[in-house]
Amino acid sequence: MTHAAEGDEMNYNIKRLSILMGLNILASVVFAFFGENSYFISFMNSLFLIGLLYIVIGAFLFVVQGGFFNGIIFSMKNFLKLDRLGAYVAQFDDTDLKKTGYPSQKSYSLTLPFFAAGILCCLVSLIGVL
């Protein structure tokens, strides 16, 4: 990667992070009006919970991006293919299994912004409550 491409990717991540943070703060302000505690405590609680949601989404994208489910998908495709052809015939013909190949890994550009926004919101709400 060239230096210019890395800078463009960083600008893209910063832009996505700022959008996610803005949405998180806006949602926290709205949810704080409906809280049972004082406005500040309700705001911090909703900021923390939405931050946790962002961390879970980022973790799920990270796991999928790493290829954790590729083996399961590969096995299911081969199993369903064997089921259609007939299990008796397929057990004698292994050439079809070699042609299918292993699925490629997917790359998501929102993984880092979701992680960063979630961690930042959780830290701000934890520090704000103290």
C-alpha positions in Angstrom: 0.0 0.0 0.0 1.3 3.4 -0.8 1.4 6.3 1.7 -1.5 8.1 -0.1 -3.7 5.0 0.0 -3.1 4.6 3.7 -4.0 8.2 4.3 -7.2 7.8 2.3 -8.1 4.7 4.3 -7.4 6.5 7.6 -9.6 9.4 6.5 -12.3 7.0 5.5 -12.1 5.3 9.0 -12.1 8.7 10.8 -15.2 9.8 8.7 -17.0 6.6 9.6 -16.0 6.8 13.2 -17.3 10.4 13.5 -20.6 9.4 11.8 -21.0 6.5 14.3 -20.2 8.7 17.3 -22.7 11.3 16.1 -25.4 8.7 15.7 -24.6 7.3 19.1 -24.7 10.6 20.9 -27.9 11.6 19.1 -29.5 8.3 20.1 -28.3 8.7 23.7 -29.8 12.2 24.0 -33.1 10.8 22.7 -33.1 7.8 25.0 -32.1 9.9 28.0 -35.4 11.8 27.9 -37.2 8.5 28.6 -35.0 7.3 31.4 -36.1 6.9 35.0 -33.0 8.4 36.6 -31.7 11.9 36.2 -31.0 13.1 32.7 -27.2 12.8 33.1 -27.3 9.2 34.4 -29.8 8.1 31.7 -27.5 9.7 29.1 -24.5 7.9 30.4 -26.4 4.6 30.6 -27.7 4.8 27.1 -24.2 5.9 25.8 -22.7 2.8 27.4 -25.3 0.4 26.1 -25.1 1.7 22.6 -21.3 1.5 22.8 -21.6 -2.1 23.9 -23.8 -2.8 20.9 -21.2 -1.3 18.6 -18.5 -3.5 20.2 -20.6 -6.6 19.6 -21.2 -5.6 16.0 -17.5 -4.9 15.5 -16.5 -8.2 17.1 -19.0 -10.1 14.9 -17.5 -8.4 11.8 -14.0 -9.2 13.0 -14.9 -12.9 13.5 -16.6 -13.2 10.1 -13.7 -11.3 8.4 -11.2 -13.7 9.9 -12.9 -16.6 8.2 -14.2 -18.4 11.3 -17.5 -19.5 9.6 -15.8 -20.4 6.2 -15.3 -24.1 7.2 -19.0 -24.4 8.3 -20.2 -22.8 5.0 -17.9 -25.0 3.0 -19.1 -28.2 4.7 -22.7 -27.2 4.4 -22.4 -26.6 0.6 -20.7 -29.9 0.1 -23.3 -31.7 2.3 -26.2 -30.2 0.4 -24.5 -31.0 -2.9 -24.0 -34.6 -1.8 -27.6 -34.7 -0.7 -28.9 -33.7 -4.1 -26.7 -36.1 -6.0 -27.4 -39.0 -3.8 -25.1 -40.1 -1.0 -24.4 -43.5 -2.4 -23.0 -42.2 -5.7 -21.1 -39.3 -4.1 -19.2 -41.5 -1.8 -17.4 -43.1 -4.7 -16.6 -39.8 -6.5 -14.3 -37.4 -4.7 -13.5 -35.3 -7.7 -16.5 -33.0 -7.1 -15.3 -32.1 -3.6 -11.9 -31.0 -5.0 -13.4 -28.7 -7.6 -15.6 -26.7 -5.2 -12.7 -25.0 -3.4 -12.6 -23.2 -0.1 -14.6 -20.0 0.3 -12.6 -16.8 0.3 -12.4 -14.4 3.3 -14.5 -11.2 3.3 -13.1 -7.9 4.3 -15.3 -5.3 5.9 -14.4 -1.6 6.1 -16.6 -0.9 9.1 -14.9 -3.3 11.6 -12.4 -0.8 13.0 -14.9 2.2 13.2 -17.4 0.0 15.1 -14.8 -1.2 17.5 -13.4 2.3 18.0 -16.8 4.0 18.4 -17.9 1.3 20.9 -14.8 1.5 23.0 -14.7 5.3 23.0 -18.4 5.5 24.0 -18.0 3.0 26.8 -14.9 4.7 28.1 -16.5 8.2 28.0 -19.6 6.9 29.9 -17.5 5.1 32.5 -15.3 8.1 33.1 -18.4 10.4 33.1 -20.1 8.4 35.8 -17.1 8.6 38.1 
